[in-house]
Amino acid sequence: MIHEIAPHKLHNAFRTQDPTPYDYFIRIRDNKILLKKTASNYTIPRIKDFPDLPCHYLIAIDGCAYFLDDSEDNAPISGNYEFVPNRILRTLGDRLERLGGSVAFHIAHWESLNKFCGHCGHAMERSKTERAMVCPHCHNTVYPRISPVVIVAVHNADKLLMARNLDHPDKSRLFLISGFVEIGESLEQAVHREVMEEAGINIKNVKYFGSQPWPFSDSLIAGFTAELDGDETLKIQESEIEIATWVQREDIPEYDTSVSISSCLIEDFRNKRKDPA
Ligand SMILES: [Zn+2]
């Protein structure tokens, strides 16, 4: 998964430091991130590519830090630079850049949404002691938003419930049922509700599988497995789901587990052998 970078280490604690030329430079405009185009992919620009611009420290992986551009500069940039959607970060060739870039984007996105106080409207300032935006007028303090999401692999003997949302950009594959946790419910309750809403079935034996950060939607994803309870007839939520279907284990293609817990849950099911009779 994207956060599994051992023996490397993500340093996400708040601190202040000055950039070095080989630290990363993060610039966000209109919810897109500036990347440098290479022959076959993208890479994150370095401070040395944009020297002398004001910026502040976000995070580091090992000794390599990520700095967010503080300039309001919107002049065209010469060279092979491009503003791209944040999902491109998942595909970067360097797995440390995948994590560092996406976590940096998450923080940058949160800062961009909190320029002004939601309570009194005054301009917010970055705290000097913790990762927070603070209103100097009414002292309202806002911390980074992390929205919990659940995802579930529903097993039905040797079949897996797979689905695809209407707005999913990848139409070539199927995925799992997932959704944001609503106010007032537990992770397990969210799992039951999402499966009932999107596929119209009851489930049982909901078991925690693992979790991962998902900075692309400001989220933390909790993964679960579950079993069908009762009737397997699917009733699809047509406003959200394009397709939901039971897929035989042997018909599931291999999924790349280097980025998402969704793929890990699918591979976990696909690789399970039937218990010997
Ligand atoms: Zn305020």
Boltz pocket constraint, residues with backbone or C-beta under 6 A from the ligand:
constraints:
  - pocket:
      binder: B
      contacts: [[A, 117], [A, 118], [A, 119], [A, 120], [A, 121], [A, 122], [A, 135], [A, 136], [A, 137], [A, 138], [A, 139], [A, 140]]
      max_distance: 6.0
